[in-house]
Amino acid sequence: MKTDKQLQSDVIAELNWESSVNASKIGVEVSQGVVTLAGHVDSYSDKWNAETAAQRVVGVKSLVVEMDVNLMGLGNHKDTDIAHSATNILQWTSFLPDDAVKIMVEKGWITLTGEVDWNYQRDAATTALRYLSGVTGLTNKITIKPKVALSVVRKDIDEALKRQAIKDASKISVEINGAEVVLGGTVQSWFEKNVARQSAWNTPGVLNVVDNIKFAV
């Protein structure tokens, strides 16, 4: 098990290795496996890339984000301009049905609402707008339509976990509460945790995933 000092060193190294991140603007603190990223970055994509890089490091139990997006010069845009650009981008996103997603922009922060059939469509909306200039943050409130009964969801998720090379899928528990999937048990890494969560979201009809998975000591 890594010490906090070792984990801090690994996270800093990962941030420096990630070419899309300006690591010199980001401070890293670690306490009992909880990593805090702080600082001022130039765009929302910088912030997101830093979060993603930190989550890749084995041993990170939780991530606290205290980074601010400070737009400079050409990065500043009016909310109306951002809204128009975001609307055009989503209209050209082939994964999304027409008019399925609504956009609200306030001080550069985009909030997405609406209803889609699959979680990959929900994620596609976020991905499409992540690198839009002028964006300071993004909240995805898009919901998923229930499509099928969930009587076979547990079997589907278990099989998906095994296909994704989870070493011991039996250590991950799956409970179904209506259209909600509750994941529990233990994993060895953040990667395995993400695979389990994504496998649950990829199941048709799932409206919510509660991640109670813990890291093995």
N, C-alpha and C positions, 0 to 999 in steps of 0.2 A: 504494500500500500504506500502511495506517495505521501511525502510530507507536504505541508502547505508551501514550503519554500521550493520544493521540486516542482510542484504543480504550477506555481507562479512562473518559474523559469520556463516550463514547457509551453504555457499559454503565450508568454511573451515571444518565445521562439516561433510559435505557430503564426502569430500575428505578423512577425517580421518576414516569415516565409511566404505569406499570402500577399501576392503582388497587388491585389486590388485594395489593400488596406494601408493607410499611412499610420504605421504603428507608433511613430513618434508623437502622435497626438492623443494616444490612448494609454491611460494608466491601468495597471492590473494589481488588484489586491486579492488575497485568498485567506479564508478563515474556515477551517474544518471542511475543506472541499468545496466551499461556496465561493465562486469567483465573481468579483465585482469589476466591471469595466467602466471607467470614467474618463471624461475628457470632452473635447469639442471637435466634431468632424465636419467635413465640408458638404456632405450630402447624405440622404437617407440610405442610399446604396452602400456608402462607406460604413455606416452604422450596422446595416444588416450583414454585410460581409464580415465585419469584425465579430459579431455575435455568432455567426455560423462557424468561423474559424475556431473560436474558443470552445464551442460545443464539440468539435472534432477531437479534442484532447482527452485521452483516457484519464479518468480520475475526477473529472469535473462533475460534481453532484448536482449543483444548481448554478444558475447564472443570474446575476443582478446587473441590470443595465442602467447606468447613470450618465450615458453619453448624450450630449445635446448636438443638434444639427444647426450649424451656423452658416447660412447661405451668404456667399459673397459675390459681388459684381453681377456677372451674367447669370448666376444661379438663382437670382431673385426674380420671381414672376408673380403676377397678380393671380388671385384665386380663380377668377373667371377664365384666364388663359390656361391655367392648370386643368380646370374642369373640362374645357373644350378639348384639350389635348388628350386627357384621359378617356373622354367619350370616344374620340376617334380611334384611339388604340384598342379599346375594347370592341368596337365595331369591326375591327380587322382581326380580332382573335377568333380563329375558327372553332375553338373548343366551346365558345359561349353562344347560347341561343340569343336571337335578337331581343334587345330590351329586357333581358333577364336581370341585369345588374344596374342599380342606381348609384349615382356618385354624388357625394357632398364634399366640398372643400372648405376648410376654415383655417386661415393662416398657414396654408401650405399642407395641412394635415388632411389626407383623403380618408373618408369613411365610405365603405362599400356596403350596400344592402341589396336585397333581392332574394330570389330562390332559384336553385339549379337542381339538376337530377343527381349529380355525382360530386364527390369531394374533389376529384381532379379538376373539375371545372371551377370550383371555388378557389383552389390553389392557383389555377391559370390566371385568374383575374389579378391576384396579388403579384404574381411573377411578371405579368405584362406591364405593370405600373411601377415596379420597384425602382427602375432606373430613369424614371421621368424627371427631368430637370425641374427644380423648384419645390419638390416634395420634401416635407420635413418629417413625415410619419404616415403610417397607413394602418387603419383598423378594418379588419374584414368581418363584417356582420352578416355575410351571405348565409342563408340557411339551405338545407338540403331537403328535397321532397322525399317522403317515404315512398318506396316503390314496391317492396316485396316484404313478405313475412320474414321474421328473423329466426325462425325455428332451426335453420341449419347454419347460422352464422358462426357458432362456436367451432364447428368442424372446419368451415372454410378458413377461419383465422388460424387455427392450429396447423392446417396444411400449408398455409401461406408462410407461417413462421419457419417451418421446416425447409421450405423451398428457398428461403432467404438465408439459409446457413446458420440459423440460431443453434448454438451447440446443444442446448438442452431446453427445448421448447416446453417441456413439462414443468419447468420452474416458473413459467408465466401463466398466471391464471386468467380466465376469461369468464365474465359474467354478463348476462344479458338482462337489462331492465327495460322492457318495452323496446324503444328504438335507440336505447343508450347502451354502449358497450363499456364495461368497467374492466380495466386491465390491472392486474396485481402481480405479486411474486417478485422475483429478483433477476437481475441481469448482471453481466460483467462489465459492460461498457455503455457509453451514451449511444453508440452506433446500434447496438442491439435494442436499446430502448426505443430509438427512433423507428427501427424496422417494425417492431411490435405495434407501435402507435399507427404507423402508416398502413400496416396490414389491416388494422381494424377500420381505418377510414376508407379503405378501398373496397369494403364490403357494401354491396347495394342495400339501401334502406337505412343505413346508420346515420342518425341525426346528431349524435354527440359521443365523444370518447372521453372517458375519465381515466387519466393516467395515474395510477397509484403504484406503479412499478418502482422498486427501490434498487439500489446498487448493493451487490453482495459485498460483505465486509471481508 
